[in-house]
Every structure is written in structure tokens, then in C-alpha cells.
Amino acid sequence: ISFLQLLIMEEAPNARKALLENYDNLLNVADYCCSNYIQSGEDNMKALEETKNFTTQSLASVAYQISTLASSVLSLLDVLLYSTLFYQ
């Protein structure tokens, strides 16, 4: 199996799956934060700080996954370019 086939058949679907899982996780975190804030009553500043922490962690996770996916796409484009040049 070539590197190009590996990228197309394995890495791209795996990266897509990871992004979809992250999407579901973000929805769960958002639901938790909303519920936690509503139930916090007088201690809503603590709930707000917790929400800020979750937001920071979530954004970092999404940025990392997008960066990883972008690197895979760039690798795929490099392989396509080199294979096109090689076979000309």
C-alpha cells in the first residue's frame, strides 16, 4: 500500500471521525456548562470560571485536530504533486 493510498483510505476518514467525535464532545460540554451555570445559584462565578476553562481546553483541542488534519491534507497534496511529476 502506498503512502497516498494510506492517506486517502485511512488517515482522512480517521481525522474526520475524530472531528465528529470532538463535535459531539463539545456539545456535551456546552450542555454541562449551561446546566451547571443554571444550577449554581449564588456561586455562579465559580461555574463561569469552570466554563472558561472548558472553553479554553476545547478550543485548544479543536485547533490541534484541525492542524493535524491540515498537515495530512498537505502531505496528500505533496504526494500527488510528486507522483504527477514523477510519471510525466
MMTF fields as JSON, N, C-alpha, C and O atoms, coordinates in Angstrom:
{
  "mmtfVersion": "1.0.0",
  "mmtfProducer": "UNKNOWN",
  "numBonds": 351,
  "numAtoms": 352,
  "numGroups": 88,
  "numChains": 1,
  "numModels": 1,
  "chainsPerModel": [1],
  "groupsPerChain": [88],
  "chainIdList": ["A"],
  "bondAtomList": [4, 2, 8, 6, 12, 10, 16, 14, 20, 18, 24, 22, 28, 26, 32, 30, 36, 34, 40, 38, 44, 42, 48, 46, 52, 50, 56, 54, 60, 58, 64, 62, 68, 66, 72, 70, 76, 74, 80, 78, 84, 82, 88, 86, 92, 90, 96, 94, 100, 98, 104, 102, 108, 106, 112, 110, 116, 114, 120, 118, 124, 122, 128, 126, 132, 130, 136, 134, 140, 138, 144, 142, 148, 146, 152, 150, 156, 154, 160, 158, 164, 162, 168, 166, 172, 170, 176, 174, 180, 178, 184, 182, 188, 186, 192, 190, 196, 194, 200, 198, 204, 202, 208, 206, 212, 210, 216, 214, 220, 218, 224, 222, 228, 226, 232, 230, 236, 234, 240, 238, 244, 242, 248, 246, 252, 250, 256, 254, 260, 258, 264, 262, 268, 266, 272, 270, 276, 274, 280, 278, 284, 282, 288, 286, 292, 290, 296, 294, 300, 298, 304, 302, 308, 306, 312, 310, 316, 314, 320, 318, 324, 322, 328, 326, 332, 330, 336, 334, 340, 338, 344, 342, 348, 346],
  "bondOrderList": [1, 1, 1, 1, 1, 1, 1, 1, 1, 1, 1, 1, 1, 1, 1, 1, 1, 1, 1, 1, 1, 1, 1, 1, 1, 1, 1, 1, 1, 1, 1, 1, 1, 1, 1, 1, 1, 1, 1, 1, 1, 1, 1, 1, 1, 1, 1, 1, 1, 1, 1, 1, 1, 1, 1, 1, 1, 1, 1, 1, 1, 1, 1, 1, 1, 1, 1, 1, 1, 1, 1, 1, 1, 1, 1, 1, 1, 1, 1, 1, 1, 1, 1, 1, 1, 1, 1],
  "groupList": [{"groupName": "ILE", "atomNameList": ["N", "CA", "C", "O"], "elementList": ["N", "C", "C", "O"], "formalChargeList": [0, 0, 0, 0], "bondAtomList": [1, 0, 2, 1, 3, 2], "bondOrderList": [1, 1, 2], "singleLetterCode": "I", "chemCompType": "L-PEPTIDE LINKING"}, {"groupName": "SER", "atomNameList": ["N", "CA", "C", "O"], "elementList": ["N", "C", "C", "O"], "formalChargeList": [0, 0, 0, 0], "bondAtomList": [1, 0, 2, 1, 3, 2], "bondOrderList": [1, 1, 2], "singleLetterCode": "S", "chemCompType": "L-PEPTIDE LINKING"}, {"groupName": "PHE", "atomNameList": ["N", "CA", "C", "O"], "elementList": ["N", "C", "C", "O"], "formalChargeList": [0, 0, 0, 0], "bondAtomList": [1, 0, 2, 1, 3, 2], "bondOrderList": [1, 1, 2], "singleLetterCode": "F", "chemCompType": "L-PEPTIDE LINKING"}, {"groupName": "LEU", "atomNameList": ["N", "CA", "C", "O"], "elementList": ["N", "C", "C", "O"], "formalChargeList": [0, 0, 0, 0], "bondAtomList": [1, 0, 2, 1, 3, 2], "bondOrderList": [1, 1, 2], "singleLetterCode": "L", "chemCompType": "L-PEPTIDE LINKING"}, {"groupName": "GLN", "atomNameList": ["N", "CA", "C", "O"], "elementList": ["N", "C", "C", "O"], "formalChargeList": [0, 0, 0, 0], "bondAtomList": [1, 0, 2, 1, 3, 2], "bondOrderList": [1, 1, 2], "singleLetterCode": "Q", "chemCompType": "L-PEPTIDE LINKING"}, {"groupName": "MET", "atomNameList": ["N", "CA", "C", "O"], "elementList": ["N", "C", "C", "O"], "formalChargeList": [0, 0, 0, 0], "bondAtomList": [1, 0, 2, 1, 3, 2], "bondOrderList": [1, 1, 2], "singleLetterCode": "M", "chemCompType": "L-PEPTIDE LINKING"}, {"groupName": "GLU", "atomNameList": ["N", "CA", "C", "O"], "elementList": ["N", "C", "C", "O"], "formalChargeList": [0, 0, 0, 0], "bondAtomList": [1, 0, 2, 1, 3, 2], "bondOrderList": [1, 1, 2], "singleLetterCode": "E", "chemCompType": "L-PEPTIDE LINKING"}, {"groupName": "ALA", "atomNameList": ["N", "CA", "C", "O"], "elementList": ["N", "C", "C", "O"], "formalChargeList": [0, 0, 0, 0], "bondAtomList": [1, 0, 2, 1, 3, 2], "bondOrderList": [1, 1, 2], "singleLetterCode": "A", "chemCompType": "L-PEPTIDE LINKING"}, {"groupName": "PRO", "atomNameList": ["N", "CA", "C", "O"], "elementList": ["N", "C", "C", "O"], "formalChargeList": [0, 0, 0, 0], "bondAtomList": [1, 0, 2, 1, 3, 2], "bondOrderList": [1, 1, 2], "singleLetterCode": "P", "chemCompType": "L-PEPTIDE LINKING"}, {"groupName": "ASN", "atomNameList": ["N", "CA", "C", "O"], "elementList": ["N", "C", "C", "O"], "formalChargeList": [0, 0, 0, 0], "bondAtomList": [1, 0, 2, 1, 3, 2], "bondOrderList": [1, 1, 2], "singleLetterCode": "N", "chemCompType": "L-PEPTIDE LINKING"}, {"groupName": "ARG", "atomNameList": ["N", "CA", "C", "O"], "elementList": ["N", "C", "C", "O"], "formalChargeList": [0, 0, 0, 0], "bondAtomList": [1, 0, 2, 1, 3, 2], "bondOrderList": [1, 1, 2], "singleLetterCode": "R", "chemCompType": "L-PEPTIDE LINKING"}, {"groupName": "LYS", "atomNameList": ["N", "CA", "C", "O"], "elementList": ["N", "C", "C", "O"], "formalChargeList": [0, 0, 0, 0], "bondAtomList": [1, 0, 2, 1, 3, 2], "bondOrderList": [1, 1, 2], "singleLetterCode": "K", "chemCompType": "L-PEPTIDE LINKING"}, {"groupName": "TYR", "atomNameList": ["N", "CA", "C", "O"], "elementList": ["N", "C", "C", "O"], "formalChargeList": [0, 0, 0, 0], "bondAtomList": [1, 0, 2, 1, 3, 2], "bondOrderList": [1, 1, 2], "singleLetterCode": "Y", "chemCompType": "L-PEPTIDE LINKING"}, {"groupName": "ASP", "atomNameList": ["N", "CA", "C", "O"], "elementList": ["N", "C", "C", "O"], "formalChargeList": [0, 0, 0, 0], "bondAtomList": [1, 0, 2, 1, 3, 2], "bondOrderList": [1, 1, 2], "singleLetterCode": "D", "chemCompType": "L-PEPTIDE LINKING"}, {"groupName": "VAL", "atomNameList": ["N", "CA", "C", "O"], "elementList": ["N", "C", "C", "O"], "formalChargeList": [0, 0, 0, 0], "bondAtomList": [1, 0, 2, 1, 3, 2], "bondOrderList": [1, 1, 2], "singleLetterCode": "V", "chemCompType": "L-PEPTIDE LINKING"}, {"groupName": "CYS", "atomNameList": ["N", "CA", "C", "O"], "elementList": ["N", "C", "C", "O"], "formalChargeList": [0, 0, 0, 0], "bondAtomList": [1, 0, 2, 1, 3, 2], "bondOrderList": [1, 1, 2], "singleLetterCode": "C", "chemCompType": "L-PEPTIDE LINKING"}, {"groupName": "GLY", "atomNameList": ["N", "CA", "C", "O"], "elementList": ["N", "C", "C", "O"], "formalChargeList": [0, 0, 0, 0], "bondAtomList": [1, 0, 2, 1, 3, 2], "bondOrderList": [1, 1, 2], "singleLetterCode": "G", "chemCompType": "PEPTIDE LINKING"}, {"groupName": "THR", "atomNameList": ["N", "CA", "C", "O"], "elementList": ["N", "C", "C", "O"], "formalChargeList": [0, 0, 0, 0], "bondAtomList": [1, 0, 2, 1, 3, 2], "bondOrderList": [1, 1, 2], "singleLetterCode": "T", "chemCompType": "L-PEPTIDE LINKING"}],
  "groupTypeList": [0, 1, 2, 3, 4, 3, 3, 0, 5, 6, 6, 7, 8, 9, 7, 10, 11, 7, 3, 3, 6, 9, 12, 13, 9, 3, 3, 9, 14, 7, 13, 12, 15, 15, 1, 9, 12, 0, 4, 1, 16, 6, 13, 9, 5, 11, 7, 3, 6, 6, 17, 11, 9, 2, 17, 17, 4, 1, 3, 7, 1, 14, 7, 12, 4, 0, 1, 17, 3, 7, 1, 1, 14, 3, 1, 3, 3, 13, 14, 3, 3, 12, 1, 17, 3, 2, 12, 4],
  "groupIdList": [1, 2, 3, 4, 5, 6, 7, 8, 9, 10, 11, 12, 13, 14, 15, 16, 17, 18, 19, 20, 21, 22, 23, 24, 25, 26, 27, 28, 29, 30, 31, 32, 33, 34, 35, 36, 37, 38, 39, 40, 41, 42, 43, 44, 45, 46, 47, 48, 49, 50, 51, 52, 53, 54, 55, 56, 57, 58, 59, 60, 61, 62, 63, 64, 65, 66, 67, 68, 69, 70, 71, 72, 73, 74, 75, 76, 77, 78, 79, 80, 81, 82, 83, 84, 85, 86, 87, 88],
  "secStructList": [7, 7, 2, 2, 2, 2, 0, 0, 0, 0, 0, 2, 2, 2, 2, 2, 2, 2, 2, 2, 2, 2, 2, 2, 2, 2, 2, 2, 2, 2, 2, 2, 2, 2, 2, 2, 2, 2, 2, 6, 4, 4, 4, 2, 2, 2, 2, 2, 2, 2, 2, 2, 2, 2, 2, 2, 2, 2, 2, 2, 2, 2, 2, 2, 2, 2, 2, 2, 2, 2, 2, 2, 2, 2, 2, 2, 2, 2, 2, 2, 2, 2, 2, 2, 2, 2, 6, 7],
  "xCoordList": [0.856, 0.0, 0.896, 1.849, 0.569, 1.381, 0.989, -0.062, 1.857, 1.59, 0.331, -0.451, 0.129, -1.056, -2.325, -3.309, -2.299, -3.468, -3.74, -4.894, -2.682, -2.837, -3.525, -4.435, -3.089, -3.703, -5.174, -6.023, -5.464, -6.834, -7.76, -8.875, -7.297, -8.175, -8.226, -9.202, -7.216, -7.184, -7.148, -8.008, -6.163, -5.973, -7.098, -7.554, -7.542, -8.613, -9.9, -10.473, -10.382, -11.586, -11.386, -12.298, -10.186, -9.913, -9.937, -10.46, -9.369, -9.368, -10.792, -11.16, -11.584, -12.983, -13.744, -14.524, -13.516, -14.179, -13.8, -14.655, -12.531, -12.071, -12.739, -13.12, -12.883, -13.55, -15.022, -15.549, -15.687, -17.093, -17.238, -18.173, -16.321, -16.347, -16.114, -16.756, -15.183, -14.917, -16.158, -16.465, -16.865, -18.104, -19.117, -19.722, -19.292, -20.211, -19.768, -20.587, -18.462, -17.932, -18.161, -18.492, -17.983, -18.211, -19.673, -19.964, -20.579, -21.997, -22.277, -23.032, -21.669, -21.852, -21.278, -21.888, -20.126, -19.511, -20.394, -20.597, -20.915, -21.786, -23.042, -23.465, -23.632, -24.819, -24.485, -25.239, -23.348, -22.936, -22.723, -23.209, -22.004, -21.712, -22.991, -23.134, -23.909, -25.176, -25.954, -26.434, -26.069, -26.785, -26.095, -26.759, -24.783, -24.004, -24.194, -24.326, -24.206, -24.38, -25.775, -25.93, -26.783, -28.158, -28.335, -29.013, -27.728, -27.869, -26.94, -27.069, -26.018, -25.015, -25.585, -25.023, -26.67, -27.289, -26.37, -25.92, -26.092, -25.262, -23.793, -23.065, -23.371, -21.963, -21.731, -20.982, -22.384, -22.291, -20.917, -20.573, -20.141, -18.795, -17.895, -17.07, -18.054, -17.278, -17.669, -16.805, -18.953, -19.428, -18.925, -18.575, -18.89, -18.39, -16.898, -16.463, -16.132, -14.699, -14.481, -13.605, -15.285, -15.187, -15.523, -14.877, -16.529, -16.901, -15.763, -15.478, -15.119, -13.976, -12.866, -12.263, -12.592, -11.549, -11.901, -11.059, -13.156, -13.599, -13.494, -13.086, -13.861, -13.807, -12.37, -12.116, -11.449, -10.04, -9.52, -8.868, -9.812, -9.365, -9.992, -9.321, -11.257, -11.963, -11.419, -11.21, -11.19, -10.636, -9.241, -8.9, -8.444, -7.101, -7.19, -6.415, -8.114, -8.292, -8.732, -8.209, -9.683, -10.157, -9.035, -8.855, -8.289, -7.175, -6.144, -5.623, -5.844, -4.887, -5.397, -4.646, -6.658, -7.208, -7.242, -6.947, -7.591, -7.605, -6.187, -5.976, -5.228, -3.832, -3.362, -2.682, -3.718, -3.351, -3.986, -3.333, -5.253, -5.943, -5.324, -5.149, -4.998, -4.369, -3.015, -2.669, -2.256, -0.965, -1.146, -0.367, -2.164, -2.444, -2.832, -2.395, -3.641, -4.038, -2.828, -2.686, -1.966, -0.752, 0.15, 0.744, 0.254, 1.04, 0.435, 1.154, -0.865, -1.55, -1.281, -1.004, -1.358, -1.082, 0.366, 0.638, 1.288, 2.701, 2.897, 3.593, 2.279, 2.406, 1.803, 2.382, 0.661, 0.037, 0.931, 1.099, 1.495, 2.378, 3.598, 3.93, 4.266, 5.467, 5.163, 5.943, 4.042, 3.704, 3.358, 3.667, 2.718, 2.413, 3.696, 3.843, 4.618, 5.891, 6.724, 7.395, 6.668, 7.461, 6.984, 7.797, 5.681, 5.12, 4.979, 4.448, 5.43, 5.349, 6.499, 6.592],
  "yCoordList": [-1.191, 0.0, 1.247, 1.35, 2.154, 3.365, 4.379, 4.279, 5.34, 6.413, 7.167, 7.547, 7.388, 8.087, 7.309, 7.885, 6.012, 5.188, 5.187, 5.225, 5.144, 5.179, 6.463, 6.44, 7.579, 8.862, 8.906, 9.338, 8.459, 8.54, 7.57, 7.934, 6.34, 5.3, 5.223, 4.713, 5.709, 5.564, 6.893, 7.167, 7.708, 8.907, 9.92, 10.496, 10.142, 11.124, 10.716, 11.545, 9.469, 9.081, 9.114, 9.476, 8.732, 8.778, 10.209, 10.475, 11.125, 12.531, 13.081, 13.827, 12.715, 13.151, 12.598, 13.314, 11.332, 10.714, 11.434, 11.678, 11.767, 12.478, 13.846, 14.262, 14.55, 15.853, 15.716, 16.538, 14.685, 14.462, 14.104, 14.557, 13.296, 12.966, 14.214, 14.413, 15.053, 16.297, 17.183, 17.829, 17.215, 17.985, 17.503, 18.308, 16.19, 15.637, 15.974, 16.321, 15.868, 16.196, 17.667, 18.002, 18.544, 19.972, 20.244, 21.068, 19.56, 19.717, 19.265, 19.913, 18.152, 17.664, 18.646, 18.889, 19.202, 20.188, 21.432, 21.981, 21.871, 23.056, 22.805, 23.665, 21.628, 21.293, 21.265, 21.783, 20.654, 20.598, 22.003, 22.319, 22.836, 24.188, 24.993, 25.712, 24.874, 25.593, 25.116, 25.92, 23.82, 23.242, 23.6, 23.945, 23.521, 23.833, 25.295, 25.605, 26.186, 27.612, 27.873, 28.623, 27.263, 27.465, 26.944, 27.57, 25.806, 25.186, 25.784, 25.468, 26.63, 27.144, 28.139, 28.309, 28.784, 29.733, 30.882, 31.613, 31.043, 32.147, 32.008, 32.999, 30.793, 30.544, 30.503, 29.664, 31.42, 31.374, 31.805, 31.468, 32.528, 32.906, 31.68, 31.591, 30.741, 29.504, 28.726, 28.19, 28.666, 27.977, 28.684, 28.036, 29.999, 30.762, 30.498, 30.351, 30.438, 30.136, 28.731, 28.51, 27.799, 26.43, 26.397, 25.692, 27.161, 27.246, 27.84, 27.364, 28.863, 29.461, 28.433, 28.367, 27.634, 26.609, 25.552, 25.158, 25.099, 24.128, 24.715, 24.029, 25.98, 26.637, 26.686, 26.386, 27.059, 27.132, 25.759, 25.627, 24.744, 23.391, 22.895, 22.261, 23.178, 22.726, 23.394, 22.734, 24.694, 25.402, 24.898, 24.77, 24.617, 24.08, 22.706, 22.407, 21.889, 20.569, 20.654, 19.935, 21.522, 21.697, 22.234, 21.765, 23.199, 23.759, 22.683, 22.629, 21.83, 20.749, 19.777, 19.375, 19.407, 18.461, 19.052, 18.357, 20.302, 20.949, 21.036, 20.819, 21.348, 21.398, 20.029, 19.935, 18.983, 17.628, 17.262, 16.684, 17.6, 17.323, 18.121, 17.592, 19.368, 20.198, 19.625, 19.637, 19.13, 18.513, 17.279, 17.047, 16.498, 15.317, 15.709, 15.077, 16.735, 17.201, 17.717, 17.44, 18.454, 18.943, 17.787, 17.831, 16.769, 15.598, 14.911, 14.483, 14.809, 14.211, 15.007, 14.426, 16.319, 17.163, 17.04, 17.026, 16.951, 16.753, 15.439, 15.392, 14.376, 13.075, 13.128, 12.593, 13.758, 13.89, 14.672, 14.289, 15.757, 16.572, 15.778, 15.761, 15.121, 14.37, 13.186, 12.878, 12.524, 11.384, 11.86, 11.179, 13.021, 13.586, 13.961, 13.68, 14.583, 14.979, 13.757, 13.746, 12.738, 11.527, 10.783, 10.249, 10.746, 9.972, 10.778, 10.261, 12.003, 12.796, 12.508, 13.083],
  "zCoordList": [0.0, 0.0, 0.0, 0.772, -0.86, -0.973, 0.098, 0.73, 0.273, 1.233, 0.853, 1.724, -0.431, -0.923, -0.59, -0.126, -0.826, -0.51, 0.987, 1.414, 1.779, 3.232, 3.665, 4.494, 3.103, 3.458, 3.063, 3.843, 1.858, 1.365, 2.1, 2.473, 2.306, 2.827, 4.348, 4.898, 5.033, 6.483, 7.225, 8.061, 6.92, 7.725, 7.565, 8.553, 6.357, 6.147, 6.869, 7.576, 6.72, 7.471, 8.985, 9.729, 9.437, 10.881, 11.402, 12.484, 10.63, 11.039, 11.058, 11.965, 10.064, 10.014, 11.218, 11.847, 11.532, 12.683, 13.981, 14.833, 14.123, 15.33, 15.443, 16.537, 14.31, 14.338, 14.718, 15.468, 14.205, 14.56, 16.036, 16.695, 16.555, 17.984, 18.823, 19.854, 18.366, 19.085, 19.082, 20.083, 17.963, 17.867, 18.91, 19.618, 18.994, 19.995, 21.411, 22.262, 21.658, 22.987, 23.326, 24.464, 22.333, 22.572, 22.92, 23.786, 22.256, 22.591, 24.019, 24.744, 24.419, 25.789, 26.808, 27.85, 26.514, 27.416, 27.501, 28.584, 26.363, 26.362, 27.193, 27.966, 27.031, 27.826, 29.317, 30.141, 29.653, 31.051, 31.614, 32.7, 30.881, 31.364, 31.558, 32.547, 30.625, 30.745, 31.969, 32.767, 32.101, 33.247, 34.559, 35.537, 34.582, 35.779, 36.184, 37.368, 35.196, 35.496, 36.051, 37.015, 35.452, 35.911, 37.333, 38.148, 37.628, 38.941, 39.994, 41.177, 39.588, 40.525, 41.533, 42.615, 41.199, 42.117, 42.465, 41.582, 43.732, 44.227, 43.819, 43.751, 43.554, 43.243, 41.727, 41.225, 41.012, 39.552, 39.021, 37.888, 39.795, 39.346, 39.235, 38.325, 40.157, 40.075, 38.818, 38.125, 38.529, 37.319, 36.066, 35.079, 36.106, 34.965, 34.738, 33.596, 35.795, 35.671, 35.112, 34.276, 35.584, 35.064, 33.57, 32.795, 33.183, 31.77, 30.948, 29.849, 31.466, 30.762, 30.568, 29.497, 31.593, 31.497, 30.452, 29.644, 30.477, 29.466, 28.066, 27.129, 27.924, 26.618, 26.099, 24.932, 26.956, 26.566, 26.143, 25.108, 26.947, 26.623, 25.323, 24.509, 25.131, 23.935, 22.682, 21.664, 22.753, 21.598, 21.249, 20.073, 22.256, 22.011, 21.342, 20.433, 21.78, 21.202, 19.744, 18.893, 19.458, 18.08, 17.197, 16.074, 17.686, 16.914, 16.604, 15.49, 17.573, 17.361, 16.297, 15.408, 16.388, 15.417, 14.01, 13.037, 13.901, 12.586, 12.031, 10.838, 12.873, 12.447, 11.956, 10.933, 12.674, 12.283, 10.942, 10.073, 10.788, 9.532, 8.386, 7.289, 8.628, 7.594, 7.186, 6.005, 8.142, 7.829, 6.952, 6.028, 7.243, 6.425, 5.009, 4.047, 4.876, 3.552, 2.784, 1.593, 3.446, 2.787, 2.358, 1.281, 3.181, 2.809, 1.597, 0.695, 1.577, 0.442, -0.831, -1.88, -0.743, -1.907, -2.363, -3.563, -1.424, -1.776, -2.527, -3.542, -2.021, -2.675, -4.068, -5.013, -4.206, -5.526, -6.485, -7.643, -5.998, -6.831, -7.279, -8.464, -6.334, -6.664, -7.571, -8.472, -7.342, -8.202, -9.605, -10.583, -9.716, -11.038, -11.756, -12.945, -11.061, -11.668, -12.055, -13.087, -11.213, -11.45, -12.694, -13.45, -12.906, -14.022, -15.31, -16.293, -15.334, -16.574, -17.477, -18.561]
}
